Amino acid sequence: MTKRDLDFMEHADGEAEAELDADGRAKVAVIHELGELVRGRLESAADGVPEARLARMWADIDKQLAPPAPRGWFEHYRSYILTAAISAGAVAALALVLRSAPRAAIEGAAAGVVHRPSEIEELDTPNGTGTVFNVADEDGSTTVIWVTSNDTVGSDL
Amino acid sequence: MKWLALAAVLISPLFSRRAFADERAECNYLEIAATTSKSPAIDPELQPLEKKLKRPPFASWNTFHKLSGGPVALDKLKAETLKLGQGAASLLLRDRTDKRLELTISIDGADGKRVLDNKQSIAAGDWVVWGHNVKDDGHILALVCK
């Protein structure tokens, strides 16, 4: 059986284990030698690349692999700040509405219908007699407490 | 939680201002001498009370002169003394709401004798008046608080 060059190459790569004659073994030896030469040449070429050039290549690779530049504080917390501002505004508006609505109703009632005049809880006039007046005019009513001294009882007041 | 804390910080002034307002009253007073003269007159500074001074019990006099007056700030439960042109007065804010104030008032005459002690709940913005006879004349203290 005639062996082809491909068979010798498979034999050289260890993929075939058939017995070889002298010619075949010579060819396999030549293939091994040729492989050594090619590997040697490639290693030599790699060694010939300047270190500086390799460094530039790695730097370029690093740049491409580097994470994006860090964002600013505001950029980072923008969503939190917006959420807080909107929430605070809503709460403040709610507080104002809840606070002002009943008061407006009370003020309306007080001004229009129920105006409570002064309420006298205690009155002590040790040296005279106290009289309470309600002086009303177009501006409203005013409570007046008038004390007539014991010394002047019987005068005009 | 951060936004909740921030919201609390932002709205807290609304409530603190309200709490502060409940502890104080801003008042104005007028001390008035009431007399009878041939040329009736009411001091221009008494304009807020002018219409009332023409009605009883003030109608007994026709001349009203301002003796003293001005603003007075009352802090809750802290007595404030007014040195009047004729005598003295003591004002105490006992409590208050938006619409009403609870006051304790004491008035001493020029002779140092106590004229009156009064506890009164008044409407904010309404004038309240105390007065007494001084011989044939009248001595009046008017107060309005907000």
HADDOCK unambig.tbl for C-alpha pairs under 7 A between the chains (distance, minus, plus):
assign (segid A and resid 83 and name CA) (segid B and resid 3 and name CA) 6.80 0.50 0.50
assign (segid A and resid 84 and name CA) (segid B and resid 3 and name CA) 4.18 0.50 0.50
assign (segid A and resid 84 and name CA) (segid B and resid 6 and name CA) 6.50 0.50 0.50
assign (segid A and resid 84 and name CA) (segid B and resid 7 and name CA) 6.58 0.50 0.50
assign (segid A and resid 87 and name CA) (segid B and resid 7 and name CA) 6.64 0.50 0.50
assign (segid A and resid 88 and name CA) (segid B and resid 7 and name CA) 4.17 0.50 0.50
assign (segid A and resid 88 and name CA) (segid B and resid 10 and name CA) 6.62 0.50 0.50
assign (segid A and resid 92 and name CA) (segid B and resid 11 and name CA) 5.66 0.50 0.50
assign (segid A and resid 117 and name CA) (segid B and resid 122 and name CA) 6.73 0.50 0.50
assign (segid A and resid 117 and name CA) (segid B and resid 123 and name CA) 6.44 0.50 0.50
assign (segid A and resid 118 and name CA) (segid B and resid 120 and name CA) 6.68 0.50 0.50
assign (segid A and resid 118 and name CA) (segid B and resid 121 and name CA) 5.48 0.50 0.50
assign (segid A and resid 118 and name CA) (segid B and resid 122 and name CA) 4.33 0.50 0.50
assign (segid A and resid 118 and name CA) (segid B and resid 123 and name CA) 6.20 0.50 0.50
assign (segid A and resid 119 and name CA) (segid B and resid 120 and name CA) 5.56 0.50 0.50
assign (segid A and resid 119 and name CA) (segid B and resid 121 and name CA) 4.97 0.50 0.50
assign (segid A and resid 119 and name CA) (segid B and resid 122 and name CA) 6.43 0.50 0.50
assign (segid A and resid 120 and name CA) (segid B and resid 119 and name CA) 6.19 0.50 0.50
assign (segid A and resid 120 and name CA) (segid B and resid 120 and name CA) 4.45 0.50 0.50
assign (segid A and resid 120 and name CA) (segid B and resid 121 and name CA) 6.40 0.50 0.50
assign (segid A and resid 121 and name CA) (segid B and resid 119 and name CA) 5.21 0.50 0.50
assign (segid A and resid 121 and name CA) (segid B and resid 120 and name CA) 5.32 0.50 0.50
assign (segid A and resid 122 and name CA) (segid B and resid 118 and name CA) 5.37 0.50 0.50
assign (segid A and resid 122 and name CA) (segid B and resid 119 and name CA) 4.84 0.50 0.50
assign (segid A and resid 122 and name CA) (segid B and resid 120 and name CA) 6.91 0.50 0.50
assign (segid A and resid 123 and name CA) (segid B and resid 117 and name CA) 5.74 0.50 0.50
assign (segid A and resid 123 and name CA) (segid B and resid 118 and name CA) 4.46 0.50 0.50
assign (segid A and resid 123 and name CA) (segid B and resid 119 and name CA) 6.51 0.50 0.50
assign (segid A and resid 124 and name CA) (segid B and resid 116 and name CA) 5.47 0.50 0.50
assign (segid A and resid 124 and name CA) (segid B and resid 117 and name CA) 4.99 0.50 0.50
assign (segid A and resid 124 and name CA) (segid B and resid 118 and name CA) 6.31 0.50 0.50
assign (segid A and resid 125 and name CA) (segid B and resid 115 and name CA) 5.81 0.50 0.50
assign (segid A and resid 125 and name CA) (segid B and resid 116 and name CA) 4.41 0.50 0.50
assign (segid A and resid 125 and name CA) (segid B and resid 117 and name CA) 6.51 0.50 0.50
assign (segid A and resid 126 and name CA) (segid B and resid 114 and name CA) 6.84 0.50 0.50
assign (segid A and resid 126 and name CA) (segid B and resid 115 and name CA) 6.70 0.50 0.50
assign (segid A and resid 126 and name CA) (segid B and resid 116 and name CA) 6.72 0.50 0.50
assign (segid A and resid 127 and name CA) (segid B and resid 115 and name CA) 6.31 0.50 0.50
assign (segid A and resid 135 and name CA) (segid B and resid 52 and name CA) 6.55 0.50 0.50
assign (segid A and resid 137 and name CA) (segid B and resid 52 and name CA) 6.99 0.50 0.50
assign (segid A and resid 142 and name CA) (segid B and resid 126 and name CA) 6.98 0.50 0.50
assign (segid A and resid 142 and name CA) (segid B and resid 127 and name CA) 6.02 0.50 0.50
assign (segid A and resid 142 and name CA) (segid B and resid 128 and name CA) 5.93 0.50 0.50
assign (segid A and resid 143 and name CA) (segid B and resid 128 and name CA) 5.40 0.50 0.50
assign (segid A and resid 143 and name CA) (segid B and resid 129 and name CA) 6.27 0.50 0.50
assign (segid A and resid 144 and name CA) (segid B and resid 128 and name CA) 6.24 0.50 0.50
assign (segid A and resid 144 and name CA) (segid B and resid 129 and name CA) 4.62 0.50 0.50
assign (segid A and resid 144 and name CA) (segid B and resid 130 and name CA) 5.60 0.50 0.50
assign (segid A and resid 145 and name CA) (segid B and resid 129 and name CA) 6.29 0.50 0.50
assign (segid A and resid 145 and name CA) (segid B and resid 130 and name CA) 4.72 0.50 0.50
assign (segid A and resid 145 and name CA) (segid B and resid 131 and name CA) 6.32 0.50 0.50
assign (segid A and resid 146 and name CA) (segid B and resid 130 and name CA) 5.78 0.50 0.50
assign (segid A and resid 146 and name CA) (segid B and resid 131 and name CA) 4.78 0.50 0.50
assign (segid A and resid 146 and name CA) (segid B and resid 132 and name CA) 5.49 0.50 0.50
assign (segid A and resid 147 and name CA) (segid B and resid 131 and name CA) 6.13 0.50 0.50
assign (segid A and resid 147 and name CA) (segid B and resid 132 and name CA) 4.53 0.50 0.50
assign (segid A and resid 147 and name CA) (segid B and resid 133 and name CA) 6.85 0.50 0.50
assign (segid A and resid 148 and name CA) (segid B and resid 132 and name CA) 5.69 0.50 0.50
assign (segid A and resid 148 and name CA) (segid B and resid 133 and name CA) 5.67 0.50 0.50
assign (segid A and resid 149 and name CA) (segid B and resid 132 and name CA) 6.99 0.50 0.50
assign (segid A and resid 149 and name CA) (segid B and resid 133 and name CA) 6.23 0.50 0.50
assign (segid A and resid 152 and name CA) (segid B and resid 135 and name CA) 6.58 0.50 0.50
